[in-house]
Amino acid sequence: MPLLNARQLLGLVLLTLMWGLNWPVMKLGLHEWSPLWFRAVTMAGGALVLLIYYRRQGVPLLPCGARQWRSVVVLGLPNVMGWHGLSIIGVSLLPAGRAAILGFTMPVFTVLLSVFFYGERFTARLALAVSAVLIAIALLLWNELSRLAGSPVGIVWMQAAAFCWALGTVWMQRAKLTLAPETLVIWMLALSSLALGLVASVTEPAPQWPASPAMWGVLLWSMLLNYGAAQVIWFAMARALPASTSAMSVTAIPIVGILSSMLIGERPSWQDGLAVVCVVVAISAVLLRPVRRGKQA
């Protein structure tokens, strides 16, 4: 694995912190707003932030033709609508740290979908990953069922969200895109926020205005950092670094999520701690490839 320069290392650390801290931040926002309204408003704001930033960078911002718009809709359904819509419901039902652990079982679902539908080989490393994820889910389900106020259905929502993200990732990897990925993300966010807003207007009470100072902080964090700066850093890293290096941040995000959830009063159980170890093992097994040694002379 190549060494990171100081700028790349800083980007990796910032990305991990922003996406890890976002889990308790979302939980704070859900104290005042209903889930789908929260997601719809923050996604729309994030899309606007990215639109302004990438316009200044000279990125083409409007999809051209039916094919590009079809890519936005088809890839946006699982990647954004499915993942972000289902996961925010899961966060509303579970502790933030626990939701983060379950959300990042996604890489294992991604590889399993590739095995079952695209002919990839089922290896010992994948068997280890699947076993570790099943143990993690069992631990968290056990904890939720044992608590008087537990919400095992929240686990179902988070696993459905992780599956949608995995499906979208597989489709994204195999898509023959003819538009810039930045443009794709902006419009996936914009259209998904509109769809979630329509659903929220029918199923949830409207947000209360004016928002409290704490809620404004949550909204600005979500728009400017979670959907804004973090996406910009991610695109820059995806171009400059190999996938195995980017995977380092993925393995650390649920750890940051569960540790930072203590800042809002959550107290992780021993099941949470063991589950996050299992998920990190699973992610590492499917994403981090062993170093191949050259032949000795």
N, C-alpha and C positions, 0 to 999 in steps of 0.2 A: 504494500500500500504506500503510495507516494506521501512524502511529508507535506504538511500544510504550511503555507506561509502565514504570516501574522494576520493578514486581512481575512484569509479564508477561515482560519481558526476562530477569529472574532465573529465572523458571520455564522459559523456553525454553533457557537455558544449562544449568540443572540437568538437564533432560530429556535434552538432547543428551549431556551428560557421563555420566549414569547408563546410558543405553542404549548409548553408545559403549564405555565402560569395561567393560560387562558381557561383551563378547566375550572378552577375556583372562581375566576372572574365571571364566567358564565353563570355559575351557581348564585353569585351575588345578584346578577341581573335578574335572575328568575325569582328573587324575593319580591320584586315589584311588578314585573311584566310576565305575561303568559308566554309559553315557549315559542310558538310559531310566530307571534308578533315580534318577539325579541329577535328571532333569527331573520325574519323578513326585513326588518328595519336595518339591522347591522350589515346584512349582506348587501342591501342596496347602497348603503353608505360606503362599504368597502369597494363595491364596483365603481362608484363615482371617484373614489380616491385613486384607484388604479387607472381609470380612464384619464384623469388629469395628469398623472405622473407619466404614463406611457405616451400620451400625446406630445408632451414636451420632449420625449426621447425620440420622436419620429416614427413610432411603431404604427403600421396600418391598423386602424381600429374598427373598420366596418367589414364584416363578412361579405363576400361577393358571391352571388349566385345561390341556387337551391342546394348545391352540394355542401357548401360551407355552412349554411344555416342548418342543414340536416345534421352535420357533425356537432354543432352547438347543442341542438335539442337532444340527440341520441346520447351523447357523452355526458351531457348535463344532468340527465335524469338520474343515473346511479351516482355519479361523482359528486354532485352538489345537492340536488333535490333529495336524493335518497339518504346520503351520508349526513348532511347537515340537518335535514328535517327530522330524521329518526333519532339522531344522536341527541338533539336538544331535548326531545321528549324523555330520552333515557336519563339525561343529566337532571331533569326535573324530578325524577323518581328515585335517584340513587345519590349517594355521596359523590362529590366531584372526583375524588381520587379513584374511587372504584369504577366510575364511568370511564376514566382515562385508561385504566388497565384494560377494560373490555374493548374499548375502541381500537386499541393498538394490537388486537389479535388479527387485524386486517391482513398483514403480509402472509400469514399462514393460509387464510382463505384464498388469497391471490394465487398461491402456488397450487393449492388443491384444485381450483378451477382450471388451471393450466394442465394439470394431470388428467382430470376427468374429461375435458372437452377439447384439449389441444395436443394431446399425446405426449406430454412431458413425462419423464420417468419418475416413478415413486421410489425415492432413495431412502437410505437409513437416516439421513439428516432430516428428511421430511417426516419420517415416522416419529423421530424424536420431537420435532416441532409440534406435531398434532397431539402427541401424548402430553406434552407440557401445557398446551393450551387447554386441553380437556381437564387436566388437573386444576388449572387456574380457575376455569369456569365452575368446576365442582366445589372448589373452596369458597368462592364468592356466593354461589347459590346456597351452600350450606349456611354461610353466615347470614344471608338475607332471610332464609326460612327460620333460622333460630331466633331472630329478633322479633319482638312483638310488633314493632312498627316497620318490619322489613318489607321490601318491595321486589320480590323475585321477577315480576313482570318487567321491571326496569332492565334486568339482564337480557330479556328477550329483545327489547327495543334496541339495546346497544349492540347485540350480536347481529340483528337485522341491519343496523347501520353499518357495522364493520363489513358485512357481506356485500352491501351495496357499494361501498368504497372499493372493495376488492374486485367486484365485477366491473366497475368503472375503470379501474386500473388496468385490468386485462384488456378491455376494449380499447383503452387509450394506447396501450403498447402495440396493438395490432392495427390501429386506424391509420389510414393513409391521408394524413392531414395536409391541406393546402393553404392553411392560414396559420399565422403566428400563434404560438401557445399562449402568449399574453392576451391576445385578442380573444382566443377561445375562452380563457378563464373569466375575462371581464363579462362576456355575454352569457356564459353559463351562470355566473352570479346574478346578473341583472334579471334574466328570465326566471331563474329559480326563486329569486326574492319576490317577483311579481306573483308567481304561482302560489308560494307559501302565504303571501299576504292575502290572496283571494280566499284560500282555505281558512286562514285565521279570522277573516272578517265574518265567516259563517259559523265557526266553531268556538271562538274565544272572545272574551270581552276586550274592547278596545283599550289600548294603553292609556294610563292616566297622565294628563299633562296639567301643569308643568312637571317634568321629572325632577326627582330629588338631586342634590349635588352628587351623591354617591352613584346614582343611576347615570347621570351625565358622564361621570368618570368611566363607568363600565362601557357606555356607548362609544365614547371616544377611543378607549382601548381597543374595542372590537373592530371599529372601522379603520383606525389609523395604523394599528399594530398587527392585530391578528389577520385581518384581510388585506391590509395595505403593506406595511414594511416587511412582514414575514413572507408574503408572496414574492416581493421584489428580491429579497435575499435568496429565496428558494430557487427562483429562475436563474439567478446569477450562479449559484452553486451547482445547479443541475448541468449547466453548460461547462463549468470549469473543472468539476470533480467527477471521479468515477462513482458508479452507483454504490459500491461497497463503502466508500467514505461517507457518502450522504446517509447511508444506513446507520452510521454511528449516532446521528441525531434522533432517528426513529426509535432506537433502543432506549435512549435516555429520556424521551418525552414522558412516558408513563411514570417514570421515577420522579421527575420534577413535578408532575401532576399530583401524585399522591403525597409528596412531601410538602408542596405549597398549599395543599388543601388544609393543612394544619393551621395556616394563617387565618382561616375563616372558622376555626373552632372544631374541625373534624379531627377525630382521633382514630387513625388506622388501626385495625385489629391485626393479630398475627396472621390471620388468613389473608388479609390484604398484602402484607409484606411477603408472604410466601407466594401469593399469586403473581405479584409483580416480578419476582425472580423467575417464575415459570414463563411469563410472557417474554421477558428479556432473553431467556434461553431460546424460546421458540423463534423470536425474530432473528436472533443471531444465527440460528441453524439454517434459516431459509434465505437470509440476505448476505451474510458474510461468508465469502468463499475462502477455503483454505489456500494458503500461499503455496504455489507450486515451485519446488526447488529445481534448479537447472541440473543437468547431468554433471556428475563429477568427472574431472579429467582422469 
